[in-house]
Amino acid sequence: PRRCEEAGWSDAEAEKGLLMSVVSDGASATTVRECVEKGLRALDFSDKDNERIWEAVERARVSGSLRDEMAPAQAVAAVKKEISDPGKKVLGTKVDKLELAGRDG
């Protein structure tokens, strides 16, 4: 894992912020594409749940089900559809919470 510069900041918090922006803003596919182009991979995530969610995000983008200018509910549905078992329900709930947190800003 990368070292944190500031006390109290963690990779998991940054990961959560990235995932939140993917499911709650209108540029989901662009955000994911830019991150992938800069070398971000699922295995770079420090939190295993975030890693699995990012894998689902990447699959949704590649399949075309995650696009720019989607409503947050559509982005959430696209990502949740790509989450594989085990833990599908738990991770799906986390995706819902990420979208809600992003909306509440």
Contact map, one row per residue, 1 for C-alpha under 8 A:
111000000010000000000000000000000000000000011100000000000000000000000000000000000000000000000000000000000
111100000010000000000000000000000000000000000000000000000000000000000000000000000000000000000000000000000
111110000000000000000000000000000000000000000000000000000000000000000000000000000000000000000000000000000
011111101110000000000000000000000000000000000000000000000000000000000000000000000000000000000000000000000
001111101000000000000000000000000000000000000000000000000000000000000000000000000000000000000000000000000
000111111000000000000000000000000000000000000000000000000000000000000000000000000000000000000000000000000
000111111000000000000000000000000000000000000000000000000000000000000000000000000000000000000000000000000
000001111100000000000000000000000000000000000000000000000000000000000000000000000000000000000000000000000
000111111110100000000000000000000000000000000000000000000000000000000000000000000000000000000000000000000
000100011111110000000000000000000000000000000000000000000000000000000000000000000000000000000000000000000
110100001111111000000000000000000000000000001100000000000000000000000000000000000000000000000000000000000
000000000111111100000000000000000000000000001110010000000000000000000000000000000000000000000000000000000
000000001111111110000000000000000000000000000000000000000000000000000000000000000000000000000000000000000
000000000111111111000000000000000000000000000000000000000000000000000000000000000000000000000000000000000
000000000011111111100000000000000000000000001000010000000000000000000000000000000000000000000000000000000
000000000001111111110000000000000000000000000000010000000000000000000000000000000000000000000000010000000
000000000000111111111000000000000000000000000000000000000000000000000000000000000000000000000000000000000
000000000000011111111100000000000000000000000000000000000000000000000000000000000000000000000000000000000
000000000000001111111110000000000000000000000000010011000000000000000000000000000000000000000000010000000
000000000000000111111111000000000000000000000000000000000000000000000000000000000000000000000000011011000
000000000000000011111111100100000000000000000000000000000000000000000000000000000000000000000000001001000
000000000000000001111111101110110000000000000000000000000000000000000000001000000000000000000000000000000
000000000000000000111111100100000000000000000000000000000000000000000001101100000000000000000010011001000
000000000000000000011111110100000000000000000000000000000000000000000011001000000000000000000000011101100
000000000000000000001111111100000000000000000000000000000000000000001011000000000000000000000000000001000
000000000000000000000001111100000000000000000000000000000000000000011111000000000000000000000000000000000
000000000000000000000100111111100000000000000000000000000000000000111100000000000000000000000000000000000
000000000000000000001111111111110000000000000000000000000000000001111100001000000000000000000000000000000
000000000000000000000100001111111000000000000000000000000000100001110000000000000000000000000000000000000
000000000000000000000000001111111100000000000000000000000000000000110000000000000000000000000000000000000
000000000000000000000100001111111110000000000000000000000000000000000000000000000000000000000000000000000
000000000000000000000100000111111111000000000000000000001100100000000000000000000000000000000000000000000
000000000000000000000000000011111111100000000000000000000000000000000000000000000000000000000000000000000
000000000000000000000000000001111111110000000000000000000000000000000000000000000000000000000000000000000
000000000000000000000000000000111111111100000000000000000000000000000000000000000000000000000000000000000
000000000000000000000000000000011111111110000000000000000000000000000000000000000000000000000000000000000
000000000000000000000000000000001111111100000000000000000000000000000000000000000000000000000000000000000
000000000000000000000000000000000111111100000000000000000000000000000000000000000000000000000000000000000
000000000000000000000000000000000011111110000000000000000000000000000000000000000000000000000000000000000
000000000000000000000000000000000011111111010000000000000000000000000000000000000000000000000000000000000
000000000000000000000000000000000001001111111000000000000000000000000000000000000000000000000000000000000
000000000000000000000000000000000000000111111000001101100000000000000000000000000000000000000000000000000
000000000000000000000000000000000000000011111100001000000000000000000000000000000000000000000000000000000
100000000000000000000000000000000000000111111100001000000000000000000000000000000000000000000000000000000
100000000011001000000000000000000000000011111111011000000000000000000000000000000000000000000000000000000
100000000011000000000000000000000000000000111111011000000000000000000000000000000000000000000000000000000
000000000001000000000000000000000000000000001111111000000000000000000000000000000000000000000000000000000
000000000000000000000000000000000000000000001111111100000000000000000000000000000000000000000000000000000
000000000000000000000000000000000000000000000011111110000000000000000000000000000000000000100000000000000
000000000001001100100000000000000000000000001111111111000000000000000000000000000000000000000000000000000
000000000000000000000000000000000000000001111111111111100000000000000000000000000000000000000000000000000
000000000000000000000000000000000000000001000001111111110000000000000000000000000010000000000000000000000
000000000000000000100000000000000000000000000000111111111000000000000000000000100010000000100010000000000
000000000000000000100000000000000000000001000000011111111100000000000000000000000000000000000000000000000
000000000000000000000000000000000000000001000000001111111110000000000000000000000010000000000000000000000
000000000000000000000000000000000000000000000000000111111111000000000000000000111111000000000000000000000
000000000000000000000000000000010000000000000000000011111111100001000000000000100100000000000000000000000
000000000000000000000000000000010000000000000000000001111111110000000000000000000000000000000000000000000
000000000000000000000000000000000000000000000000000000111111111000000000000000000100000000000000000000000
000000000000000000000000000000000000000000000000000000011111111111000000000001100100000000000000000000000
000000000000000000000000000010010000000000000000000000001111111111100000000000000000000000000000000000000
000000000000000000000000000000000000000000000000000000000111111111000000000000000000000000000000000000000
000000000000000000000000000000000000000000000000000000000011111111000000000000000000000000000000000000000
000000000000000000000000000000000000000000000000000000000001111111100000000000000000000000000000000000000
000000000000000000000000000000000000000000000000000000000001111111100000000001000000000000000000000000000
000000000000000000000000000110000000000000000000000000001001111111110100001001100000000000000000000000000
000000000000000000000000001111000000000000000000000000000000100111111100001000000000000000000000000000000
000000000000000000000000011111000000000000000000000000000000000001111100000000000000000000000000000000000
000000000000000000000000111100000000000000000000000000000000000000111110000000000000000000000000000000000
000000000000000000000000011100000000000000000000000000000000000001111111011000000000000000000000000000000
000000000000000000000001110000000000000000000000000000000000000000001111111000000000000000000000000000000
000000000000000000000011110000000000000000000000000000000000000000000111111100000000000000000000001000000
000000000000000000000010000000000000000000000000000000000000000000000011111110000000000000000000000000000
000000000000000000000000000000000000000000000000000000000000000000000111111111000000000000000000000000000
000000000000000000000111000100000000000000000000000000000000000001100111111111100000000000000000000000000
000000000000000000000010000000000000000000000000000000000000000000000001111111110000000000000011001000000
000000000000000000000000000000000000000000000000000000000000000000000000111111111000000000000000000000000
000000000000000000000000000000000000000000000000000000000001000011000000011111111100000000000000000000000
000000000000000000000000000000000000000000000000000010011001000001000000001111111110000000000010000000000
000000000000000000000000000000000000000000000000000000010000000000000000000111111110000100110010000000000
000000000000000000000000000000000000000000000000000000010000000000000000000011111110000000000000000000000
000000000000000000000000000000000000000000000000000000011011000000000000000001111111000000000000000000000
000000000000000000000000000000000000000000000000000110110000000000000000000000111111100100110000000000000
000000000000000000000000000000000000000000000000000000010000000000000000000000000111111100000000000000000
000000000000000000000000000000000000000000000000000000000000000000000000000000000011111100000000000000000
000000000000000000000000000000000000000000000000000000000000000000000000000000000001111100000000000000000
000000000000000000000000000000000000000000000000000000000000000000000000000000000001111111100000000000000
000000000000000000000000000000000000000000000000000000000000000000000000000000010011111111110000000000000
000000000000000000000000000000000000000000000000000000000000000000000000000000000000001111111000000000000
000000000000000000000000000000000000000000000000000000000000000000000000000000000000001111111100000000000
000000000000000000000000000000000000000000000000100010000000000000000000000000010010001111111110000000000
000000000000000000000000000000000000000000000000000000000000000000000000000000010010000111111111000000000
000000000000000000000000000000000000000000000000000000000000000000000000000000000000000011111111100000000
000000000000000000000000000000000000000000000000000000000000000000000000000000000000000001111111110000000
000000000000000000000010000000000000000000000000000010000000000000000000000100110000000000111111111000000
000000000000000000000000000000000000000000000000000000000000000000000000000100000000000000011111111100000
000000000000000000000000000000000000000000000000000000000000000000000000000000000000000000001111111110000
000000000000000100110011000000000000000000000000000000000000000000000000000000000000000000000111111111000
000000000000000000011011000000000000000000000000000000000000000000000001000100000000000000000011111111100
000000000000000000000001000000000000000000000000000000000000000000000000000000000000000000000001111111110
000000000000000000010000000000000000000000000000000000000000000000000000000000000000000000000000111111111
000000000000000000011011100000000000000000000000000000000000000000000000000000000000000000000000011111111
000000000000000000000001000000000000000000000000000000000000000000000000000000000000000000000000001111111
000000000000000000000000000000000000000000000000000000000000000000000000000000000000000000000000000111111
000000000000000000000000000000000000000000000000000000000000000000000000000000000000000000000000000011111
